Amino acid sequence: MFALLVPQMLLQSAYPLASTLYSLGFSVVFLLVMPFIQGGMFGMADEALTARSSLSRFVTDGRANYLQLLVAYVLLLVVNSVIGAVGVAAGFGALLAHGSIGMVFIGLVAISALVYLSVAFFIQFYGQAIVIDDLGAVDGLKHSYAVVRRNLVSTLGYSVFVGILGGVAGGVFTIASMLVSPQSTTVLSLPQLSVVATVGVALLIVIFGALFGGFFTVYSVAFYRTIGSEVIDGS
């Protein structure tokens, strides 16, 4: 998926409007394609932990789990959209209101953020549950909740570690994006990169993203297999 960002980076400097339209199209493609990639990556990572994996496993697990992963993804998208809408509405209320009413809106913002983080924390292994344990969309979400609930401390440590790695990766991507963005060259007085340099930066992002994504996928599957088996064996 990182490779699909290369055209957007190239379009940013020459055709900003086309870059925006491409970004919208990319979001739609991401929604439709990501479940297939997610299923294939989890399947390959699971196989790679015990044997040599292959692209055939990627295709097989991507196709077999596509519908369930898509349903689960859409469900989470709806839930997060509702939480986000409440948080944004409360944020506007906090800006417009005063006194005790304003404090109530601030409390709603805090509650919305806490609910969002809680949902993300407890259902973060739904994809692994669907692919590895052959569960449906709803059962995968439920199983992820059960797995995390029984392993709160270890999952918290895992989440902090992954969050730090994600922050580093996000920082690298942000810096790289600033280098190829025409707005950054104007506001921050950065040098304008040539087309060749822009392509080079984009390729570095693709390589870095692939390495990070591969490591994170294998690590998440290995961690899930450790704590997930405990729940299954104990249930």
VOGU-3710 file (C-alpha; in Angstrom, 3 decimals, decimal comma):
1> mfallvpqml> 0,000/0,000/0,000  2,931/2,365/0,593  3,772/2,086/-3,108  0,409/3,675/-3,941  1,543/6,838/-2,135  4,314/7,470/-4,656  2,026/9,024/-7,335  0,446/11,281/-4,719  3,855/12,607/-3,679  4,755/13,288/-7,292
11> lqsayplast> 1,457/15,066/-7,911  1,777/17,286/-4,823  4,403/19,520/-6,331  2,923/19,882/-9,824  -0,827/19,215/-9,559  -2,185/19,803/-5,998  -5,826/19,308/-7,046  -5,025/16,025/-8,773  -3,144/14,980/-5,633  -6,276/15,637/-3,544
21> lyslgfsvvf> -8,475/13,618/-5,901  -5,935/10,815/-5,912  -5,937/10,854/-2,112  -9,720/10,408/-2,059  -9,494/7,534/-4,515  -6,696/6,010/-2,480  -8,947/6,017/0,598  -11,603/4,024/-1,247  -9,033/1,567/-2,589  -7,548/1,256/0,890
31> llvmpfiqgg> -10,942/0,322/2,343  -11,597/-2,334/-0,313  -8,103/-3,778/-0,671  -6,827/-3,610/2,898  -8,840/-6,631/4,183  -7,266/-8,810/1,466  -3,753/-7,581/2,273  -4,414/-7,911/5,999  -5,609/-11,498/5,664  -2,691/-12,449/3,436
41> mfgmadealt> -0,095/-10,835/5,684  -1,457/-12,459/8,848  -1,550/-15,831/7,095  2,028/-15,519/5,853  3,255/-14,318/9,243  1,569/-17,234/11,006  3,146/-19,721/8,601  6,554/-18,002/8,761  6,732/-18,580/12,511  6,896/-22,351/11,974
51> arsslsrfvt> 7,940/-22,872/8,358  8,909/-21,124/5,145  6,017/-19,030/3,858  5,077/-18,167/0,282  2,945/-15,824/-1,811  0,445/-18,624/-2,370  -0,369/-18,506/1,335  -0,832/-14,740/1,034  -3,348/-15,139/-1,777  -5,153/-18,058/-0,147
61> dgranylqll> -5,650/-16,408/3,244  -6,396/-13,040/1,670  -9,237/-14,500/-0,375  -10,540/-16,838/2,338  -10,807/-14,144/5,026  -11,601/-11,106/2,887  -15,340/-10,860/3,585  -15,081/-11,362/7,344  -12,228/-8,855/7,656  -14,136/-6,333/5,531
71> vayvlllvvn> -17,268/-6,705/7,684  -15,256/-6,294/10,882  -13,444/-3,272/9,425  -16,724/-1,607/8,418  -18,225/-2,270/11,856  -15,239/-0,645/13,523  -15,400/2,237/11,053  -19,028/2,881/11,999  -18,323/2,674/15,739  -15,282/4,956/15,506
81> svigavgvaa> -17,208/7,410/13,327  -19,937/7,680/15,951  -17,375/8,162/18,726  -15,523/10,719/16,640  -18,719/12,625/15,828  -19,594/12,827/19,518  -16,085/14,003/20,355  -16,061/16,676/17,638  -19,528/17,923/18,602  -18,482/18,078/22,254
91> gfgallahgs> -15,319/19,924/21,254  -17,319/22,611/19,447  -19,614/22,795/22,457  -16,638/23,317/24,755  -15,418/26,193/22,561  -18,810/27,927/22,441  -20,112/27,261/25,943  -18,865/28,745/29,198  -18,910/27,869/32,869  -20,263/24,554/34,053
101> igmvfiglva> -21,787/23,698/30,662  -18,400/24,145/29,038  -16,871/21,797/31,604  -19,515/19,200/30,758  -18,547/19,373/27,093  -14,866/19,052/28,001  -15,759/15,977/30,019  -17,569/14,534/26,999  -14,459/15,112/24,872  -12,346/13,267/27,430
111> isalvylsva> -14,868/10,416/27,639  -14,994/10,123/23,845  -11,203/9,918/23,670  -11,137/7,303/26,422  -13,818/5,208/24,714  -11,975/5,405/21,385  -8,688/4,293/22,951  -10,442/1,502/24,854  -12,082/0,153/21,702  -8,783/0,277/19,822
121> ffiqfygqai> -6,998/-1,447/22,704  -9,434/-4,314/23,207  -10,175/-5,189/19,578  -6,669/-4,783/18,144  -6,314/-8,546/17,519  -9,563/-9,114/15,654  -7,709/-9,664/12,368  -5,411/-12,270/13,864  -8,403/-14,005/15,450  -10,278/-14,138/12,131
131> viddlgavdg> -7,337/-15,436/10,115  -5,512/-17,674/12,576  -8,482/-19,082/14,499  -10,874/-19,068/11,516  -13,521/-16,952/13,251  -16,240/-14,760/11,800  -16,219/-10,967/11,971  -18,259/-10,619/15,171  -16,635/-13,625/16,850  -13,211/-12,249/15,936
141> lkhsyavvrr> -14,014/-8,966/17,642  -15,358/-10,782/20,699  -12,342/-13,074/20,868  -9,939/-10,143/20,661  -11,752/-8,535/23,592  -11,522/-11,770/25,604  -7,829/-12,195/24,792  -6,926/-8,675/25,863  -9,146/-8,738/28,952  -7,328/-11,827/30,255
151> nlvstlgysv> -3,895/-10,400/29,440  -4,211/-6,720/30,288  -0,673/-6,101/31,576  1,185/-7,927/28,819  -1,051/-6,404/26,132  -0,480/-2,932/27,575  3,285/-3,477/27,378  2,915/-4,722/23,814  0,776/-1,724/22,877  3,263/0,759/24,367
161> fvgilggvag> 6,148/-0,870/22,481  4,233/-0,911/19,212  3,078/2,656/19,820  6,679/3,826/20,204  7,686/2,057/16,999  4,665/3,509/15,229  5,601/6,977/16,452  9,110/6,603/15,047  7,731/5,332/11,726  5,200/8,164/11,633
171> gvftiasmlv> 7,943/10,702/12,305  10,042/9,360/9,437  7,039/9,445/7,102  6,151/13,000/8,187  9,659/14,272/7,574  9,797/12,573/4,187  6,394/14,009/3,247  7,540/17,492/4,229  10,545/17,175/1,932  8,350/16,569/-1,109
181> spqsttvlsl> 5,494/18,907/-0,191  5,422/22,273/-2,025  3,727/23,905/0,984  6,632/22,916/3,251  9,203/24,351/0,858  7,419/27,705/1,036  6,501/27,860/4,725  9,635/26,219/6,130  12,027/27,498/3,444  13,035/23,957/2,508
191> pqlsvvatvg> 14,738/23,321/-0,842  12,496/22,242/-3,718  13,321/18,650/-4,648  13,638/17,566/-8,242  11,403/14,848/-9,681  14,238/12,323/-9,388  14,857/13,243/-5,743  11,125/13,061/-5,009  10,956/9,564/-6,510  13,986/8,581/-4,435
201> vallivifga> 12,366/9,802/-1,210  9,133/8,021/-2,105  10,977/4,744/-2,754  12,755/5,034/0,588  9,362/5,450/2,255  8,068/2,332/0,463  11,086/0,279/1,561  10,920/1,557/5,128  7,170/0,965/5,279  7,530/-2,583/3,946
211> lfggfftvys> 10,232/-3,448/6,489  8,297/-1,945/9,390  5,011/-3,483/8,274  6,568/-6,931/7,912  8,179/-6,787/11,347  5,026/-5,477/13,018  2,834/-8,140/11,378  5,050/-11,052/12,432  5,474/-9,623/15,927  1,733/-9,085/16,374
221> vafyrtigse> 0,939/-12,622/15,198  3,585/-14,129/17,496  2,230/-12,159/20,455  -1,358/-13,089/19,632  -0,501/-16,772/19,343  0,999/-16,617/22,841  -1,923/-14,961/24,603  -4,661/-16,237/22,274  -3,877/-19,883/22,883  -4,222/-19,303/26,615
231> vidgs> -7,784/-18,051/26,163  -8,717/-20,868/23,812  -7,220/-23,526/26,045  -8,860/-22,025/29,100  -12,289/-21,501/27,541
//
